[in-house]
């Protein structure tokens, strides 16, 4: 699926980046963590949608770890 020459996978990546960016603008720590965790989940999905797992694995590992830190706190 393409819209304006951008694939669905790319849209997920852009949305994930936007969520993480938005989380840095928040003062309420609970909202920050929820929005950041949403971005992490989207980045994990994005990582799995990469052409090969070898390309997506660094994205997946980093965002699973960040998600875990958010969940812990």
C-alpha positions in Angstrom: 0.0 0.0 0.0 1.3 3.4 -1.0 -0.1 6.8 -0.4 1.7 9.9 -1.8 4.7 7.6 -2.7 5.1 6.5 1.0 4.7 2.9 2.0 2.6 1.7 4.9 5.9 0.6 6.6 7.3 4.1 6.3 4.1 5.6 7.7 4.5 3.4 10.8 8.1 4.5 11.2 7.1 8.2 10.9 4.3 7.7 13.4 6.7 6.0 15.8 9.1 8.8 15.5 6.3 11.4 16.1 5.2 9.5 19.2 8.7 9.5 20.7 9.2 13.2 19.8 5.8 14.0 21.5 6.8 12.2 24.6 9.8 14.6 25.1 7.4 17.6 25.2 5.3 16.2 28.1 5.7 17.3 31.7 3.4 14.6 33.2 5.6 11.6 33.6 2.8 9.0 33.3 1.6 10.5 29.9 5.2 10.7 28.8 5.8 7.0 29.5 2.6 5.9 27.9 3.2 7.9 24.7 6.9 6.8 24.6 5.8 3.2 25.1 3.3 3.6 22.2 6.2 4.8 20.1 8.3 1.8 21.1 5.6 -0.6 20.2 5.3 1.1 16.7 9.1 0.9 16.3 9.0 -2.8 17.1 6.3 -3.3 14.5 8.4 -1.2 12.1 11.4 -3.4 12.8 9.5 -6.5 12.0 8.3 -5.0 8.7 11.8 -4.3 7.5 12.9 -6.4 4.5 15.0 -8.7 6.6 15.1 -9.4 10.4 18.8 -8.5 10.2 18.0 -4.9 9.3 15.1 -4.7 11.8 16.7 -6.4 14.7 18.6 -3.4 16.1 15.4 -1.3 16.0 13.5 -4.1 17.8 16.1 -4.8 20.5 16.5 -1.1 21.4 12.8 -0.4 21.6 12.0 -3.5 23.5 14.6 -2.4 26.0 13.2 1.2 26.2 9.7 -0.2 26.6 10.9 -2.3 29.5 12.5 0.7 31.2 9.3 2.7 30.8 7.3 -0.3 32.2 9.6 -0.7 35.1 9.4 3.0 36.1 
